[in-house]
Amino acid sequence: MGDLRPWSQQRDGRPQTLVAAEGWDTSGLGRSREMGDLRLWSQQRDGRPQALVAAGGWETLGFGRSRGMGDLRLWSQQRDGTPQALVAAEGWDTSGFGRSRGMGDLRLWSQQRDGRPQALVAAERWETLGFGRSRGMGHLRLWSQQRDGRP
């Protein structure tokens, strides 16, 4: 995936501390380099000790890291103790995604619930509903490519 760097830096070279992968919406995101975590850029700027963690493209206000579990979960779940295990990553529409712990990969949460054997995986700036993992090749490609055989 290459080095993470601010989208704005890629565009105009400004030395901001926002970190993102290609195409990410970095307006609300940045990296806390000391902690090694991705956090809200506003937290870096004003030093608030919140533990919200976000990765590229997320709607960060609702998400945080459950440090004890090592999983990314809804921040509201951390606050109110809801025992859901939604996990989200780069650019995903996280509201519908969760971790398939047995398989060790990210799938649609609805797929986990209803047992459909799909394995849609999304990353970076992709629109998640159209993407999946090519397990044989070990990398991410368009789900439509997997479906209709386009290279």
N, CA, C and O atoms as a GROMACS GRO file, in nm:
protein
  604
    1MET      N    1   0.083  -0.120   0.000
    1MET     CA    2   0.000   0.000   0.000
    1MET      C    3   0.087   0.125   0.000
    1MET      O    4   0.039   0.236  -0.027
    2GLY      N    5   0.214   0.107   0.030
    2GLY     CA    6   0.304   0.221   0.030
    2GLY      C    7   0.296   0.302   0.157
    2GLY      O    8   0.223   0.268   0.251
    3ASP      N    9   0.372   0.410   0.159
    3ASP     CA   10   0.375   0.495   0.277
    3ASP      C   11   0.245   0.572   0.291
    3ASP      O   12   0.182   0.612   0.193
    4LEU      N   13   0.208   0.593   0.417
    4LEU     CA   14   0.092   0.676   0.444
    4LEU      C   15   0.136   0.821   0.448
    4LEU      O   16   0.230   0.856   0.518
    5ARG      N   17   0.068   0.904   0.371
    5ARG     CA   18   0.100   1.046   0.379
    5ARG      C   19  -0.024   1.128   0.352
    5ARG      O   20  -0.121   1.080   0.293
    6PRO      N   21  -0.020   1.254   0.397
    6PRO     CA   22  -0.140   1.337   0.384
    6PRO      C   23  -0.180   1.351   0.238
    6PRO      O   24  -0.097   1.371   0.150
    7TRP      N   25  -0.310   1.340   0.215
    7TRP     CA   26  -0.360   1.360   0.080
    7TRP      C   27  -0.326   1.502   0.034
    7TRP      O   28  -0.291   1.523  -0.082
    8SER      N   29  -0.336   1.598   0.126
    8SER     CA   30  -0.306   1.736   0.089
    8SER      C   31  -0.159   1.751   0.054
    8SER      O   32  -0.123   1.834  -0.030
    9GLN      N   33  -0.072   1.671   0.118
    9GLN     CA   34   0.070   1.678   0.085
    9GLN      C   35   0.094   1.622  -0.054
    9GLN      O   36   0.175   1.675  -0.130
   10GLN      N   37   0.024   1.518  -0.087
   10GLN     CA   38   0.037   1.464  -0.221
   10GLN      C   39  -0.005   1.569  -0.322
   10GLN      O   40   0.050   1.578  -0.432
   11ARG      N   41  -0.104   1.648  -0.284
   11ARG     CA   42  -0.161   1.744  -0.376
   11ARG      C   43  -0.080   1.872  -0.384
   11ARG      O   44  -0.047   1.918  -0.493
   12ASP      N   45  -0.046   1.931  -0.269
   12ASP     CA   46   0.017   2.063  -0.273
   12ASP      C   47   0.141   2.074  -0.186
   12ASP      O   48   0.197   2.183  -0.174
   13GLY      N   49   0.187   1.965  -0.124
   13GLY     CA   50   0.312   1.967  -0.050
   13GLY      C   51   0.309   2.032   0.085
   13GLY      O   52   0.415   2.054   0.145
   14ARG      N   53   0.191   2.065   0.137
   14ARG     CA   54   0.186   2.129   0.268
   14ARG      C   55   0.228   2.031   0.377
   14ARG      O   56   0.188   1.915   0.373
   15PRO      N   57   0.311   2.076   0.475
   15PRO     CA   58   0.363   1.984   0.578
   15PRO      C   59   0.266   1.960   0.692
   15PRO      O   60   0.302   1.975   0.809
   16GLN      N   61   0.144   1.924   0.660
   16GLN     CA   62   0.048   1.895   0.765
   16GLN      C   63   0.080   1.758   0.825
   16GLN      O   64   0.151   1.677   0.766
   17THR      N   65   0.026   1.734   0.945
   17THR     CA   66   0.050   1.605   1.010
   17THR      C   67  -0.061   1.506   0.982
   17THR      O   68  -0.059   1.394   1.034
   18LEU      N   69  -0.157   1.546   0.900
   18LEU     CA   70  -0.260   1.450   0.863
   18LEU      C   71  -0.197   1.337   0.785
   18LEU      O   72  -0.113   1.360   0.698
   19VAL      N   73  -0.236   1.216   0.816
   19VAL     CA   74  -0.183   1.101   0.745
   19VAL      C   75  -0.298   1.022   0.685
   19VAL      O   76  -0.399   0.997   0.751
   20ALA      N   77  -0.281   0.985   0.561
   20ALA     CA   78  -0.387   0.909   0.495
   20ALA      C   79  -0.331   0.834   0.377
   20ALA      O   80  -0.224   0.868   0.326
   21ALA      N   81  -0.401   0.734   0.334
   21ALA     CA   82  -0.361   0.664   0.213
   21ALA      C   83  -0.433   0.726   0.095
   21ALA      O   84  -0.527   0.804   0.111
   22GLU      N   85  -0.388   0.689  -0.024
   22GLU     CA   86  -0.434   0.757  -0.143
   22GLU      C   87  -0.586   0.767  -0.147
   22GLU      O   88  -0.658   0.668  -0.128
   23GLY      N   89  -0.633   0.888  -0.170
   23GLY     CA   90  -0.774   0.912  -0.190
   23GLY      C   91  -0.855   0.924  -0.062
   23GLY      O   92  -0.975   0.949  -0.068
   24TRP      N   93  -0.791   0.907   0.053
   24TRP     CA   94  -0.868   0.915   0.176
   24TRP      C   95  -0.916   1.057   0.201
   24TRP      O   96  -0.852   1.154   0.161
   25ASP      N   97  -1.030   1.066   0.267
   25ASP     CA   98  -1.078   1.195   0.311
   25ASP      C   99  -1.012   1.224   0.444
   25ASP      O  100  -1.056   1.175   0.548
   26THR      N  101  -0.906   1.304   0.440
   26THR     CA  102  -0.824   1.324   0.559
   26THR      C  103  -0.867   1.443   0.643
   26THR      O  104  -0.801   1.475   0.742
   27SER      N  105  -0.975   1.508   0.607
   27SER     CA  106  -1.010   1.633   0.674
   27SER      C  107  -1.019   1.617   0.824
   27SER      O  108  -0.988   1.711   0.898
   28GLY      N  109  -1.062   1.502   0.873
   28GLY     CA  110  -1.075   1.486   1.017
   28GLY      C  111  -0.977   1.390   1.077
   28GLY      O  112  -0.990   1.354   1.194
   29LEU      N  113  -0.878   1.345   0.999
   29LEU     CA  114  -0.794   1.236   1.047
   29LEU      C  115  -0.647   1.277   1.052
   29LEU      O  116  -0.602   1.361   0.974
   30GLY      N  117  -0.574   1.218   1.143
   30GLY     CA  118  -0.431   1.238   1.151
   30GLY      C  119  -0.368   1.125   1.228
   30GLY      O  120  -0.437   1.042   1.287
   31ARG      N  121  -0.236   1.121   1.229
   31ARG     CA  122  -0.167   1.016   1.301
   31ARG      C  123  -0.097   1.074   1.422
   31ARG      O  124  -0.029   1.176   1.413
   32SER      N  125  -0.114   1.010   1.536
   32SER     CA  126  -0.037   1.042   1.654
   32SER      C  127   0.090   0.958   1.645
   32SER      O  128   0.089   0.840   1.681
   33ARG      N  129   0.198   1.018   1.597
   33ARG     CA  130   0.318   0.939   1.568
   33ARG      C  131   0.379   0.880   1.694
   33ARG      O  132   0.432   0.769   1.691
   34GLU      N  133   0.372   0.953   1.805
   34GLU     CA  134   0.428   0.900   1.928
   34GLU      C  135   0.357   0.773   1.971
   34GLU      O  136   0.420   0.676   2.012
   35MET      N  137   0.224   0.774   1.962
   35MET     CA  138   0.144   0.660   2.005
   35MET      C  139   0.136   0.553   1.898
   35MET      O  140   0.106   0.437   1.927
   36GLY      N  141   0.161   0.592   1.773
   36GLY     CA  142   0.148   0.496   1.665
   36GLY      C  143   0.004   0.467   1.628
   36GLY      O  144  -0.024   0.371   1.556
   37ASP      N  145  -0.088   0.550   1.675
   37ASP     CA  146  -0.228   0.529   1.645
   37ASP      C  147  -0.279   0.639   1.553
   37ASP      O  148  -0.226   0.750   1.551
   38LEU      N  149  -0.382   0.607   1.477
   38LEU     CA  150  -0.450   0.709   1.399
   38LEU      C  151  -0.558   0.772   1.486
   38LEU      O  152  -0.643   0.702   1.542
   39ARG      N  153  -0.555   0.905   1.496
   39ARG     CA  154  -0.650   0.975   1.580
   39ARG      C  155  -0.711   1.091   1.505
   39ARG      O  156  -0.666   1.129   1.397
   40LEU      N  157  -0.815   1.146   1.566
   40LEU     CA  158  -0.873   1.267   1.510
   40LEU      C  159  -0.768   1.377   1.509
   40LEU      O  160  -0.696   1.398   1.607
   41TRP      N  161  -0.760   1.448   1.396
   41TRP     CA  162  -0.660   1.554   1.384
   41TRP      C  163  -0.683   1.660   1.491
   41TRP      O  164  -0.587   1.718   1.542
   42SER      N  165  -0.810   1.688   1.526
   42SER     CA  166  -0.840   1.788   1.628
   42SER      C  167  -0.777   1.748   1.761
   42SER      O  168  -0.740   1.834   1.840
   43GLN      N  169  -0.766   1.619   1.787
   43GLN     CA  170  -0.704   1.574   1.911
   43GLN      C  171  -0.555   1.603   1.909
   43GLN      O  172  -0.497   1.639   2.011
   44GLN      N  173  -0.493   1.587   1.794
   44GLN     CA  174  -0.351   1.618   1.785
   44GLN      C  175  -0.328   1.767   1.806
   44GLN      O  176  -0.233   1.808   1.873
   45ARG      N  177  -0.416   1.847   1.748
   45ARG     CA  178  -0.398   1.991   1.755
   45ARG      C  179  -0.415   2.045   1.894
   45ARG      O  180  -0.333   2.124   1.941
   46ASP      N  181  -0.522   2.003   1.963
   46ASP     CA  182  -0.552   2.067   2.090
   46ASP      C  183  -0.512   1.983   2.211
   46ASP      O  184  -0.533   2.025   2.324
   47GLY      N  185  -0.456   1.865   2.189
   47GLY     CA  186  -0.401   1.786   2.298
   47GLY      C  187  -0.503   1.717   2.386
   47GLY      O  188  -0.469   1.670   2.494
   48ARG      N  189  -0.627   1.711   2.341
   48ARG     CA  190  -0.727   1.643   2.424
   48ARG      C  191  -0.692   1.495   2.436
   48ARG      O  192  -0.659   1.432   2.335
   49PRO      N  193  -0.699   1.437   2.556
   49PRO     CA  194  -0.656   1.299   2.578
   49PRO      C  195  -0.762   1.197   2.545
   49PRO      O  196  -0.774   1.095   2.613
   50GLN      N  197  -0.839   1.222   2.440
   50GLN     CA  198  -0.939   1.123   2.403
   50GLN      C  199  -0.870   1.006   2.334
   50GLN      O  200  -0.757   1.018   2.288
   51ALA      N  201  -0.939   0.895   2.328
   51ALA     CA  202  -0.879   0.775   2.270
   51ALA      C  203  -0.947   0.734   2.142
   51ALA      O  204  -0.941   0.617   2.103
   52LEU      N  205  -1.012   0.828   2.076
   52LEU     CA  206  -1.073   0.794   1.948
   52LEU      C  207  -0.964   0.760   1.849
   52LEU      O  208  -0.865   0.832   1.837
   53VAL      N  209  -0.982   0.652   1.779
   53VAL     CA  210  -0.885   0.612   1.678
   53VAL      C  211  -0.960   0.589   1.548
   53VAL      O  212  -1.066   0.527   1.547
   54ALA      N  213  -0.905   0.639   1.441
   54ALA     CA  214  -0.972   0.622   1.314
   54ALA      C  215  -0.871   0.595   1.205
   54ALA      O  216  -0.756   0.638   1.214
   55ALA      N  217  -0.911   0.524   1.103
   55ALA     CA  218  -0.826   0.502   0.988
   55ALA      C  219  -0.896   0.557   0.866
   55ALA      O  220  -1.015   0.590   0.870
   56GLY      N  221  -0.822   0.566   0.757
   56GLY     CA  222  -0.863   0.642   0.642
   56GLY      C  223  -1.010   0.635   0.607
   56GLY      O  224  -1.067   0.527   0.594
   57GLY      N  225  -1.070   0.751   0.592
   57GLY     CA  226  -1.203   0.761   0.538
   57GLY      C  227  -1.315   0.734   0.636
   57GLY      O  228  -1.432   0.751   0.601
   58TRP      N  229  -1.283   0.692   0.757
   58TRP     CA  230  -1.390   0.662   0.852
   58TRP      C  231  -1.463   0.788   0.893
   58TRP      O  232  -1.411   0.899   0.886
   59GLU      N  233  -1.588   0.767   0.935
   59GLU     CA  234  -1.657   0.870   1.010
   59GLU      C  235  -1.607   0.856   1.152
   59GLU      O  236  -1.654   0.771   1.227
   60THR      N  237  -1.510   0.940   1.188
   60THR     CA  238  -1.432   0.915   1.309
   60THR      C  239  -1.507   0.945   1.437
   60THR      O  240  -1.473   0.890   1.541
   61LEU      N  241  -1.607   1.030   1.433
   61LEU     CA  242  -1.669   1.072   1.558
   61LEU      C  243  -1.735   0.956   1.630
   61LEU      O  244  -1.752   0.962   1.752
   62GLY      N  245  -1.773   0.852   1.560
   62GLY     CA  246  -1.840   0.742   1.626
   62GLY      C  247  -1.750   0.626   1.658
   62GLY      O  248  -1.797   0.525   1.711
   63PHE      N  249  -1.621   0.637   1.629
   63PHE     CA  250  -1.535   0.520   1.643
   63PHE      C  251  -1.418   0.544   1.738
   63PHE      O  252  -1.370   0.656   1.751
   64GLY      N  253  -1.376   0.439   1.802
   64GLY     CA  254  -1.261   0.446   1.891
   64GLY      C  255  -1.197   0.309   1.902
   64GLY      O  256  -1.249   0.211   1.850
   65ARG      N  257  -1.085   0.304   1.971
   65ARG     CA  258  -1.014   0.177   1.987
   65ARG      C  259  -1.044   0.120   2.125
   65ARG      O  260  -1.034   0.189   2.226
   66SER      N  261  -1.080  -0.008   2.126
   66SER     CA  262  -1.091  -0.079   2.252
   66SER      C  263  -0.953  -0.136   2.280
   66SER      O  264  -0.919  -0.245   2.233
   67ARG      N  265  -0.872  -0.063   2.357
   67ARG     CA  266  -0.731  -0.098   2.371
   67ARG      C  267  -0.712  -0.234   2.436
   67ARG      O  268  -0.622  -0.310   2.398
   68GLY      N  269  -0.795  -0.266   2.533
   68GLY     CA  270  -0.780  -0.395   2.599
   68GLY      C  271  -0.802  -0.511   2.503
   68GLY      O  272  -0.730  -0.611   2.509
   69MET      N  273  -0.900  -0.498   2.416
   69MET     CA  274  -0.932  -0.606   2.324
   69MET      C  275  -0.846  -0.601   2.199
   69MET      O  276  -0.832  -0.702   2.129
   70GLY      N  277  -0.786  -0.485   2.171
   70GLY     CA  278  -0.707  -0.472   2.050
   70GLY      C  279  -0.791  -0.463   1.924
   70GLY      O  280  -0.738  -0.478   1.813
   71ASP      N  281  -0.918  -0.439   1.938
   71ASP     CA  282  -1.007  -0.429   1.823
   71ASP      C  283  -1.058  -0.287   1.809
   71ASP      O  284  -1.068  -0.213   1.907
   72LEU      N  285  -1.090  -0.252   1.686
   72LEU     CA  286  -1.156  -0.123   1.663
   72LEU      C  287  -1.306  -0.144   1.675
   72LEU      O  288  -1.362  -0.230   1.607
   73ARG      N  289  -1.371  -0.068   1.760
   73ARG     CA  290  -1.514  -0.082   1.781
   73ARG      C  291  -1.580   0.055   1.778
   73ARG      O  292  -1.514   0.158   1.780
   74LEU      N  293  -1.712   0.051   1.772
   74LEU     CA  294  -1.785   0.175   1.783
   74LEU      C  295  -1.755   0.240   1.917
   74LEU      O  296  -1.761   0.174   2.021
   75TRP      N  297  -1.723   0.369   1.915
   75TRP     CA  298  -1.693   0.440   2.039
   75TRP      C  299  -1.814   0.435   2.131
   75TRP      O  300  -1.799   0.423   2.252
   76SER      N  301  -1.935   0.444   2.074
   76SER     CA  302  -2.055   0.437   2.156
   76SER      C  303  -2.064   0.302   2.227
   76SER      O  304  -2.119   0.294   2.337
   77GLN      N  305  -2.012   0.199   2.166
   77GLN     CA  306  -2.013   0.068   2.229
   77GLN      C  307  -1.916   0.066   2.347
   77GLN      O  308  -1.943   0.003   2.450
   78GLN      N  309  -1.803   0.134   2.332
   78GLN     CA  310  -1.709   0.140   2.443
   78GLN      C  311  -1.772   0.214   2.561
   78GLN      O  312  -1.755   0.175   2.676
   79ARG      N  313  -1.844   0.321   2.529
   79ARG     CA  314  -1.902   0.402   2.635
   79ARG      C  315  -2.013   0.329   2.708
   79ARG      O  316  -2.017   0.329   2.831
   80ASP      N  317  -2.104   0.266   2.633
   80ASP     CA  318  -2.222   0.209   2.699
   80ASP      C  319  -2.214   0.059   2.719
   80ASP      O  320  -2.308  -0.002   2.769
   81GLY      N  321  -2.102  -0.002   2.682
   81GLY     CA  322  -2.081  -0.144   2.710
   81GLY      C  323  -2.156  -0.239   2.619
   81GLY      O  324  -2.165  -0.358   2.649
   82THR      N  325  -2.208  -0.189   2.508
   82THR     CA  326  -2.276  -0.278   2.416
   82THR      C  327  -2.178  -0.383   2.364
   82THR      O  328  -2.073  -0.347   2.312
   83PRO      N  329  -2.210  -0.512   2.378
   83PRO     CA  330  -2.113  -0.616   2.346
   83PRO      C  331  -2.107  -0.651   2.199
   83PRO      O  332  -2.085  -0.767   2.164
   84GLN      N  333  -2.125  -0.553   2.112
   84GLN     CA  334  -2.110  -0.581   1.970
   84GLN      C  335  -1.962  -0.580   1.934
   84GLN      O  336  -1.880  -0.528   2.009
   85ALA      N  337  -1.930  -0.637   1.821
   85ALA     CA  338  -1.789  -0.647   1.782
   85ALA      C  339  -1.768  -0.593   1.642
   85ALA      O  340  -1.693  -0.651   1.563
   86LEU      N  341  -1.835  -0.484   1.611
   86LEU     CA  342  -1.816  -0.424   1.479
   86LEU      C  343  -1.673  -0.376   1.465
   86LEU      O  344  -1.618  -0.312   1.555
   87VAL      N  345  -1.614  -0.406   1.354
   87VAL     CA  346  -1.478  -0.362   1.326
   87VAL      C  347  -1.478  -0.292   1.192
   87VAL      O  348  -1.546  -0.334   1.098
   88ALA      N  349  -1.402  -0.185   1.183
   88ALA     CA  350  -1.400  -0.111   1.058
   88ALA      C  351  -1.258  -0.074   1.023
   88ALA      O  352  -1.170  -0.068   1.109
   89ALA      N  353  -1.235  -0.048   0.896
   89ALA     CA  354  -1.104  -0.003   0.852
   89ALA      C  355  -1.118   0.081   0.729
   89ALA      O  356  -1.227   0.102   0.675
   90GLU      N  357  -1.003   0.130   0.685
   90GLU     CA  358  -0.981   0.228   0.582
   90GLU      C  359  -1.096   0.252   0.485
   90GLU      O  360  -1.125   0.170   0.398
   91GLY      N  361  -1.161   0.364   0.501
   91GLY     CA  362  -1.254   0.410   0.401
   91GLY      C  363  -1.386   0.338   0.399
   91GLY      O  364  -1.472   0.368   0.316
   92TRP      N  365  -1.405   0.244   0.486
   92TRP     CA  366  -1.528   0.166   0.482
   92TRP      C  367  -1.645   0.244   0.538
   92TRP      O  368  -1.629   0.335   0.619
   93ASP      N  369  -1.764   0.207   0.491
   93ASP     CA  370  -1.885   0.252   0.559
   93ASP      C  371  -1.902   0.156   0.676
   93ASP      O  372  -1.961   0.049   0.662
   94THR      N  373  -1.851   0.197   0.792
   94THR     CA  374  -1.831   0.104   0.903
   94THR      C  375  -1.960   0.055   0.964
   94THR      O  376  -1.961  -0.049   1.030
   95SER      N  377  -2.068   0.128   0.946
   95SER     CA  378  -2.191   0.090   1.015
   95SER      C  379  -2.235  -0.051   0.980
   95SER      O  380  -2.305  -0.114   1.059
   96GLY      N  381  -2.197  -0.101   0.864
   96GLY     CA  382  -2.243  -0.233   0.824
   96GLY      C  383  -2.138  -0.340   0.832
   96GLY      O  384  -2.161  -0.451   0.783
   97PHE      N  385  -2.024  -0.312   0.892
   97PHE     CA  386  -1.914  -0.408   0.887
   97PHE      C  387  -1.875  -0.460   1.024
   97PHE      O  388  -1.889  -0.391   1.125
   98GLY      N  389  -1.827  -0.582   1.026
   98GLY     CA  390  -1.780  -0.644   1.149
   98GLY      C  391  -1.671  -0.744   1.118
   98GLY      O  392  -1.641  -0.770   1.001
   99ARG      N  393  -1.612  -0.800   1.221
   99ARG     CA  394  -1.504  -0.896   1.202
   99ARG      C  395  -1.558  -1.038   1.215
   99ARG      O  396  -1.630  -1.070   1.309
  100SER      N  397  -1.521  -1.121   1.119
  100SER     CA  398  -1.549  -1.263   1.131
  100SER      C  399  -1.431  -1.323   1.205
  100SER      O  400  -1.328  -1.355   1.145
  101ARG      N  401  -1.445  -1.339   1.336
  101ARG     CA  402  -1.330  -1.379   1.418
  101ARG      C  403  -1.278  -1.517   1.381
  101ARG      O  404  -1.157  -1.541   1.382
  102GLY      N  405  -1.368  -1.608   1.348
  102GLY     CA  406  -1.324  -1.742   1.312
  102GLY      C  407  -1.240  -1.743   1.186
  102GLY      O  408  -1.138  -1.812   1.179
  103MET      N  409  -1.281  -1.667   1.087
  103MET     CA  410  -1.211  -1.664   0.959
  103MET      C  411  -1.094  -1.567   0.961
  103MET      O  412  -1.002  -1.578   0.880
  104GLY      N  413  -1.099  -1.472   1.053
  104GLY     CA  414  -0.989  -1.376   1.063
  104GLY      C  415  -0.990  -1.269   0.956
  104GLY      O  416  -0.888  -1.204   0.936
  105ASP      N  417  -1.101  -1.248   0.888
  105ASP     CA  418  -1.105  -1.139   0.793
  105ASP      C  419  -1.231  -1.056   0.810
  105ASP      O  420  -1.324  -1.094   0.881
  106LEU      N  421  -1.232  -0.942   0.743
  106LEU     CA  422  -1.342  -0.848   0.758
  106LEU      C  423  -1.450  -0.879   0.657
  106LEU      O  424  -1.422  -0.895   0.538
  107ARG      N  425  -1.574  -0.887   0.703
  107ARG     CA  426  -1.687  -0.915   0.617
  107ARG      C  427  -1.801  -0.821   0.650
  107ARG      O  428  -1.798  -0.750   0.750
  108LEU      N  429  -1.900  -0.820   0.563
  108LEU     CA  430  -2.020  -0.745   0.595
  108LEU      C  431  -2.082  -0.801   0.721
  108LEU      O  432  -2.099  -0.923   0.734
  109TRP      N  433  -2.117  -0.714   0.815
  109TRP     CA  434  -2.176  -0.759   0.940
  109TRP      C  435  -2.304  -0.835   0.912
  109TRP      O  436  -2.334  -0.934   0.979
  110SER      N  437  -2.382  -0.789   0.813
  110SER     CA  438  -2.506  -0.859   0.778
  110SER      C  439  -2.476  -1.001   0.731
  110SER      O  440  -2.558  -1.090   0.750
  111GLN      N  441  -2.361  -1.021   0.669
  111GLN     CA  442  -2.324  -1.154   0.625
  111GLN      C  443  -2.293  -1.243   0.744
  111GLN      O  444  -2.325  -1.362   0.744
  112GLN      N  445  -2.231  -1.185   0.846
  112GLN     CA  446  -2.204  -1.263   0.965
  112GLN      C  447  -2.334  -1.304   1.032
  112GLN      O  448  -2.348  -1.416   1.081
  113ARG      N  449  -2.429  -1.212   1.034
  113ARG     CA  450  -2.554  -1.239   1.103
  113ARG      C  451  -2.636  -1.345   1.031
  113ARG      O  452  -2.689  -1.437   1.095
  114ASP      N  453  -2.648  -1.334   0.899
  114ASP     CA  454  -2.740  -1.425   0.830
  114ASP      C  455  -2.669  -1.543   0.765
  114ASP      O  456  -2.733  -1.624   0.698
  115GLY      N  457  -2.539  -1.554   0.783
  115GLY     CA  458  -2.467  -1.672   0.739
  115GLY      C  459  -2.438  -1.680   0.590
  115GLY      O  460  -2.396  -1.785   0.541
  116ARG      N  461  -2.460  -1.571   0.517
  116ARG     CA  462  -2.429  -1.577   0.375
  116ARG      C  463  -2.279  -1.594   0.356
  116ARG      O  464  -2.202  -1.527   0.424
  117PRO      N  465  -2.237  -1.682   0.266
  117PRO     CA  466  -2.095  -1.714   0.253
  117PRO      C  467  -2.017  -1.616   0.168
  117PRO      O  468  -1.914  -1.654   0.110
  118GLN      N  469  -2.062  -1.493   0.158
  118GLN     CA  470  -1.987  -1.396   0.080
  118GLN      C  471  -1.866  -1.350   0.160
  118GLN      O  472  -1.862  -1.365   0.282
  119ALA      N  473  -1.770  -1.295   0.091
  119ALA     CA  474  -1.649  -1.249   0.159
  119ALA      C  475  -1.608  -1.112   0.108
  119ALA      O  476  -1.493  -1.089   0.072
  120LEU      N  477  -1.704  -1.022   0.105
  120LEU     CA  478  -1.673  -0.886   0.060
  120LEU      C  479  -1.576  -0.821   0.156
  120LEU      O  480  -1.595  -0.823   0.277
  121VAL      N  481  -1.472  -0.764   0.101
  121VAL     CA  482  -1.374  -0.692   0.180
  121VAL      C  483  -1.349  -0.559   0.112
  121VAL      O  484  -1.343  -0.552  -0.011
  122ALA      N  485  -1.334  -0.454   0.190
  122ALA     CA  486  -1.311  -0.324   0.130
  122ALA      C  487  -1.193  -0.257   0.195
  122ALA      O  488  -1.161  -0.283   0.311
  123ALA      N  489  -1.128  -0.169   0.120
  123ALA     CA  490  -1.016  -0.096   0.175
  123ALA      C  491  -1.004   0.039   0.107
  123ALA      O  492  -1.068   0.067   0.006
  124GLU      N  493  -0.918   0.122   0.167
  124GLU     CA  494  -0.886   0.254   0.116
  124GLU      C  495  -1.011   0.334   0.085
  124GLU      O  496  -1.100   0.344   0.170
  125ARG      N  497  -1.020   0.392  -0.035
  125ARG     CA  498  -1.132   0.481  -0.069
  125ARG      C  499  -1.242   0.406  -0.140
  125ARG      O  500  -1.335   0.468  -0.193
  126TRP      N  501  -1.234   0.274  -0.143
  126TRP     CA  502  -1.329   0.197  -0.220
  126TRP      C  503  -1.470   0.210  -0.164
  126TRP      O  504  -1.490   0.232  -0.045
  127GLU      N  505  -1.567   0.196  -0.254
  127GLU     CA  506  -1.706   0.186  -0.211
  127GLU      C  507  -1.727   0.042  -0.173
  127GLU      O  508  -1.718  -0.047  -0.258
  128THR      N  509  -1.754   0.017  -0.046
  128THR     CA  510  -1.741  -0.117   0.008
  128THR      C  511  -1.837  -0.216  -0.053
  128THR      O  512  -1.804  -0.334  -0.064
  129LEU      N  513  -1.954  -0.174  -0.092
  129LEU     CA  514  -2.051  -0.271  -0.140
  129LEU      C  515  -2.008  -0.334  -0.272
  129LEU      O  516  -2.061  -0.439  -0.310
  130GLY      N  517  -1.914  -0.273  -0.341
  130GLY     CA  518  -1.875  -0.328  -0.470
  130GLY      C  519  -1.743  -0.400  -0.468
  130GLY      O  520  -1.691  -0.435  -0.575
  131PHE      N  521  -1.685  -0.424  -0.352
  131PHE     CA  522  -1.552  -0.480  -0.347
  131PHE      C  523  -1.545  -0.608  -0.266
  131PHE      O  524  -1.625  -0.629  -0.175
  132GLY      N  525  -1.449  -0.692  -0.301
  132GLY     CA  526  -1.429  -0.816  -0.228
  132GLY      C  527  -1.284  -0.858  -0.233
  132GLY      O  528  -1.203  -0.796  -0.301
  133ARG      N  529  -1.252  -0.964  -0.162
  133ARG     CA  530  -1.115  -1.014  -0.157
  133ARG      C  531  -1.101  -1.133  -0.251
  133ARG      O  532  -1.183  -1.224  -0.249
  134SER      N  533  -0.997  -1.130  -0.331
  134SER     CA  534  -0.962  -1.247  -0.410
  134SER      C  535  -0.871  -1.332  -0.322
  134SER      O  536  -0.751  -1.307  -0.314
  135ARG      N  537  -0.928  -1.432  -0.256
  135ARG     CA  538  -0.852  -1.507  -0.156
  135ARG      C  539  -0.734  -1.580  -0.218
  135ARG      O  540  -0.626  -1.588  -0.158
  136GLY      N  541  -0.752  -1.634  -0.337
  136GLY     CA  542  -0.643  -1.708  -0.400
  136GLY      C  543  -0.523  -1.619  -0.427
  136GLY      O  544  -0.409  -1.660  -0.405
  137MET      N  545  -0.548  -1.498  -0.473
  137MET     CA  546  -0.439  -1.407  -0.507
  137MET      C  547  -0.387  -1.334  -0.384
  137MET      O  548  -0.274  -1.285  -0.384
  138GLY      N  549  -0.469  -1.326  -0.281
  138GLY     CA  550  -0.427  -1.261  -0.158
  138GLY      C  551  -0.430  -1.110  -0.164
  138GLY      O  552  -0.372  -1.044  -0.077
  139HIS      N  553  -0.497  -1.053  -0.262
  139HIS     CA  554  -0.513  -0.908  -0.258
  139HIS      C  555  -0.654  -0.867  -0.290
  139HIS      O  556  -0.738  -0.948  -0.331
  140LEU      N  557  -0.677  -0.737  -0.271
  140LEU     CA  558  -0.812  -0.683  -0.283
  140LEU      C  559  -0.838  -0.642  -0.428
  140LEU      O  560  -0.757  -0.574  -0.489
  141ARG      N  561  -0.951  -0.684  -0.481
  141ARG     CA  562  -0.989  -0.640  -0.614
  141ARG      C  563  -1.139  -0.614  -0.618
  141ARG      O  564  -1.212  -0.645  -0.524
  142LEU      N  565  -1.182  -0.558  -0.729
  142LEU     CA  566  -1.324  -0.529  -0.743
  142LEU      C  567  -1.405  -0.657  -0.732
  142LEU      O  568  -1.374  -0.757  -0.796
  143TRP      N  569  -1.510  -0.652  -0.649
  143TRP     CA  570  -1.598  -0.768  -0.638
  143TRP      C  571  -1.660  -0.799  -0.772
  143TRP      O  572  -1.680  -0.916  -0.806
  144SER      N  573  -1.690  -0.695  -0.850
  144SER     CA  574  -1.747  -0.718  -0.983
  144SER      C  575  -1.649  -0.794  -1.071
  144SER      O  576  -1.691  -0.869  -1.159
  145GLN      N  577  -1.520  -0.776  -1.048
  145GLN     CA  578  -1.420  -0.851  -1.124
  145GLN      C  579  -1.424  -0.998  -1.084
  145GLN      O  580  -1.410  -1.086  -1.169
  146GLN      N  581  -1.441  -1.022  -0.956
  146GLN     CA  582  -1.450  -1.161  -0.912
  146GLN      C  583  -1.575  -1.226  -0.969
  146GLN      O  584  -1.574  -1.343  -1.007
  147ARG      N  585  -1.682  -1.149  -0.974
  147ARG     CA  586  -1.810  -1.202  -1.018
  147ARG      C  587  -1.812  -1.231  -1.167
  147ARG      O  588  -1.855  -1.339  -1.210
  148ASP      N  589  -1.765  -1.135  -1.247
  148ASP     CA  590  -1.783  -1.150  -1.391
  148ASP      C  591  -1.654  -1.182  -1.465
  148ASP      O  592  -1.653  -1.189  -1.588
  149GLY      N  593  -1.545  -1.202  -1.392
  149GLY     CA  594  -1.423  -1.251  -1.453
  149GLY      C  595  -1.336  -1.147  -1.520
  149GLY      O  596  -1.239  -1.181  -1.586
  150ARG      N  597  -1.370  -1.019  -1.504
  150ARG     CA  598  -1.284  -0.918  -1.564
  150ARG      C  599  -1.150  -0.916  -1.494
  150ARG      O  600  -1.146  -0.930  -1.372
  151PRO      N  601  -1.039  -0.900  -1.566
  151PRO     CA  602  -0.905  -0.907  -1.503
  151PRO      C  603  -0.879  -0.792  -1.410
  151PRO      O  604  -0.772  -0.784  -1.350
   0.00000   0.00000   0.00000
